[in-house]
């Protein structure tokens, strides 16, 4: 169900008996992880957004400049696994752009 429609109905029905029934229906969560339900996708997107903020914060604290186009890509990413990988790597990359490569650069041998 479209989240906007759900919110619209909730607001439109207000505190009426129909509104109470609506909230009772939508509050029942039949959750099966990995099924890609709206609830799961929304949760994962929220988690990705939080981790993206963490990536940017780690880079900021380390003094690594983040170009606007890279910042936008990091913030726009809703793939939780990818953003988690970026967060793991944010503490070691030399340049913010390096996060967006598919494979981390191996350090050069001495």
C-alpha positions as a printed Julia matrix, in Angstrom:
110×3 Matrix{Float64}:
   0.0     0.0    0.0
   1.27    3.44  -0.84
   2.51    5.13   2.36
   1.03    8.47   1.3
  -2.41    6.9    0.83
  -2.16    5.22   4.21
  -1.27    8.52   5.88
  -4.05   10.29   3.99
  -6.62    7.77   5.21
  -5.36    7.98   8.76
  -5.65   11.77   8.73
  -8.98   11.85   6.89
 -10.64    9.31   9.16
  -9.34   11.03  12.28
 -10.78    9.87  15.59
 -13.94    8.39  14.09
 -14.85    4.75  14.65
 -13.78    4.09  11.05
 -10.42    5.71  11.85
  -9.99    3.49  14.88
 -10.8     0.42  12.79
  -8.36    1.57  10.07
  -5.51    1.99  12.57
  -6.3    -1.43  14.02
  -6.09   -3.02  10.57
  -2.85   -1.34   9.52
  -1.2    -1.85  12.91
  -1.27   -5.61  12.39
   2.12   -6.46  10.98
   2.57   -9.73   9.19
   6.33   -9.52   8.93
   8.42  -11.99   7.02
  12.03  -10.75   6.78
  13.43  -10.66   3.28
  10.06  -10.45   1.55
  10.48   -6.78   0.59
   7.31   -5.64   2.31
   6.61   -1.92   2.5
   7.41   -1.96   6.2
  10.72   -3.72   5.63
  11.72   -1.45   2.73
  10.83    1.66   4.72
  12.77    0.42   7.75
  15.83   -0.41   5.63
  15.7     2.96   3.87
  15.61    4.68   7.26
  18.54    2.61   8.47
  20.46    3.43   5.27
  19.75    7.14   5.78
  21.1     6.98   9.32
  24.22    5.12   8.24
  24.74    7.58   5.36
  24.8    10.39   7.93
  27.35    8.34   9.85
  29.53    7.96   6.75
  29.52   11.71   6.2
  30.26   12.38   9.88
  33.25   10.0    9.93
  34.66   11.68   6.83
  34.06   15.11   8.37
  35.79   14.2   11.64
  38.74   12.79   9.69
  38.96   16.0    7.65
  38.29   14.22   4.35
  36.66   16.65   1.89
  33.38   15.41   0.4
  32.48   16.86  -3.0
  28.79   17.75  -3.45
  28.19   15.01  -6.04
  29.63   12.35  -3.7
  27.61   13.72  -0.75
  24.43   13.49  -2.84
  25.19    9.89  -3.87
  25.82    8.86  -0.27
  22.65   10.52   1.02
  20.5     9.18  -1.85
  21.59    5.55  -1.45
  18.86    3.35   0.03
  20.83    0.1   -0.21
  21.55   -0.68   3.44
  24.29   -3.2    2.66
  26.14   -0.74   0.44
  25.9     2.14   2.94
  27.05   -0.18   5.73
  30.08   -1.08   3.63
  30.78    2.63   3.08
  30.54    3.22   6.83
  33.07    0.43   7.45
  35.45    1.97   4.89
  34.91    5.65   5.83
  37.57    5.38   8.52
  40.32    4.37   6.13
  39.73    5.94   2.69
  42.0     8.74   1.53
  39.34   10.4   -0.62
  35.54   10.37  -0.3
  35.3     9.34  -3.96
  37.05    6.07  -3.07
  33.94    4.96  -1.17
  31.95    4.82  -4.38
  34.24    2.33  -6.08
  33.07   -1.28  -6.13
  36.24   -2.59  -4.54
  38.41   -0.81  -2.01
  41.88    0.13  -3.17
  44.5    -2.19  -1.73
  47.26   -0.3    0.1
  50.55   -0.25  -1.75
  53.24   -2.58  -0.46
  56.48   -1.1    0.85
